[in-house]
Amino acid sequence: MLGLLIATAIAVPVGVLLGALPPVERTIRPVLEFLRPIPSVAIIPLAILLIPVDELMKVSVIVYAAVWPILINTLYGMHDVDPVAKESLRSFGFGPLAVLVRVSLPSAAPFMATGIRIACGIALVLAVSAELLAGGVAGIGVFVNLAGSGNRTDLMWAATVWAGILGALANVLLRAGERRLFRWHTMRTGAAER
């Protein structure tokens, strides 16, 4: 959860900034497109070497992995804002900050929420993977390692199922939060029937 919160605190403002300033986005985009496809699991061994504290290493890897879906969805949300709505507000004398707060952010918010929901699943995968590779004191990955060393496949399966249940539960809760917060969006897009 901590890694996901930090990733959200980083990715949403950066995504809003890049989405609101197209010249800055065009400048930064090649760097983003270079870093984004690097497999997050592949940086775990490097993180183990660079960050000796287990919890800090785990959170750092989760932040790296979870930033991308939130950032990209925020960018897409900012690009999807209705230009007529922005121009209408500008024609009434509202400045760029007011247009951002009153039109762009509310319009992009459902995209941001979707990015956070996707990132939640990625964060769980990275947390378990980091525990599997680096060990630690507690966690599903540590439990799987211990069960594996005792040749207890039943416990390994139980931990795997538990991870799936946690992921599904987090997805259901976040999706319910999205529907409640953005009821207007689901009604507008027709997603209410799903």
Solvent accessible surface area in square Angstrom, and as a share of the most:
residue,aa,sasa,rsa
1,M,162,0.72
2,L,105,0.52
3,G,1,0.01
4,L,10,0.05
5,L,111,0.55
6,I,64,0.32
7,A,0,0.00
8,T,29,0.17
9,A,70,0.54
10,I,79,0.40
11,A,1,0.00
12,V,32,0.18
13,P,75,0.47
14,V,59,0.34
15,G,0,0.00
16,V,18,0.10
17,L,94,0.47
18,L,5,0.02
19,G,13,0.12
20,A,46,0.36
21,L,79,0.39
22,P,66,0.41
23,P,79,0.50
24,V,58,0.33
25,E,16,0.07
26,R,162,0.59
27,T,100,0.58
28,I,64,0.33
29,R,61,0.22
30,P,87,0.54
31,V,83,0.48
32,L,14,0.07
33,E,61,0.28
34,F,143,0.60
35,L,61,0.30
36,R,101,0.37
37,P,91,0.57
38,I,60,0.31
39,P,87,0.54
40,S,21,0.13
41,V,66,0.38
42,A,63,0.49
43,I,37,0.19
44,I,0,0.00
45,P,72,0.45
46,L,98,0.49
47,A,10,0.08
48,I,65,0.33
49,L,148,0.73
50,L,123,0.61
51,I,38,0.19
52,P,117,0.73
53,V,89,0.51
54,D,60,0.31
55,E,105,0.47
56,L,102,0.51
57,M,5,0.02
58,K,27,0.12
59,V,23,0.13
60,S,37,0.24
61,V,1,0.01
62,I,15,0.07
63,V,20,0.12
64,Y,49,0.19
65,A,4,0.03
66,A,0,0.00
67,V,19,0.11
68,W,25,0.09
69,P,18,0.12
70,I,0,0.00
71,L,4,0.02
72,I,22,0.11
73,N,25,0.13
74,T,0,0.00
75,L,1,0.00
76,Y,112,0.43
77,G,0,0.00
78,M,13,0.06
79,H,100,0.45
80,D,81,0.42
81,V,7,0.04
82,D,74,0.39
83,P,87,0.55
84,V,105,0.61
85,A,37,0.28
86,K,48,0.20
87,E,96,0.43
88,S,49,0.32
89,L,32,0.16
90,R,105,0.38
91,S,91,0.59
92,F,161,0.67
93,G,68,0.65
94,F,71,0.30
95,G,34,0.33
96,P,115,0.72
97,L,129,0.64
98,A,28,0.22
99,V,4,0.02
100,L,37,0.18
101,V,83,0.48
102,R,148,0.54
103,V,23,0.13
104,S,6,0.04
105,L,57,0.28
106,P,58,0.36
107,S,34,0.22
108,A,0,0.00
109,A,22,0.17
110,P,7,0.04
111,F,52,0.22
112,M,20,0.09
113,A,18,0.14
114,T,38,0.22
115,G,0,0.00
116,I,39,0.20
117,R,43,0.16
118,I,80,0.41
119,A,0,0.00
120,C,18,0.11
121,G,34,0.33
122,I,58,0.29
123,A,10,0.08
124,L,45,0.23
125,V,84,0.48
126,L,6,0.03
127,A,20,0.16
128,V,26,0.15
129,S,19,0.12
130,A,1,0.00
131,E,12,0.05
132,L,70,0.35
133,L,101,0.50
134,A,30,0.24
135,G,25,0.24
136,G,37,0.35
137,V,144,0.83
138,A,73,0.57
139,G,35,0.33
140,I,28,0.14
141,G,0,0.00
142,V,14,0.08
143,F,88,0.37
144,V,24,0.14
145,N,61,0.31
146,L,121,0.60
147,A,6,0.04
148,G,33,0.31
149,S,96,0.62
150,G,47,0.45
151,N,130,0.67
152,R,112,0.41
153,T,84,0.49
154,D,76,0.40
155,L,57,0.29
156,M,63,0.28
157,W,175,0.61
158,A,55,0.42
159,A,6,0.04
160,T,79,0.46
161,V,85,0.49
162,W,132,0.46
163,A,18,0.14
164,G,45,0.44
165,I,86,0.43
166,L,63,0.31
167,G,20,0.20
168,A,58,0.45
169,L,95,0.47
170,A,27,0.21
171,N,62,0.32
172,V,93,0.54
173,L,112,0.56
174,L,59,0.29
175,R,80,0.29
176,A,52,0.41
177,G,29,0.28
178,E,27,0.12
179,R,95,0.35
180,R,188,0.69
181,L,130,0.65
182,F,30,0.12
183,R,141,0.51
184,W,119,0.42
185,H,34,0.15
186,T,22,0.13
187,M,128,0.57
188,R,165,0.60
189,T,68,0.40
190,G,32,0.31
191,A,20,0.16
192,A,50,0.39
193,E,146,0.66
194,R,193,0.71
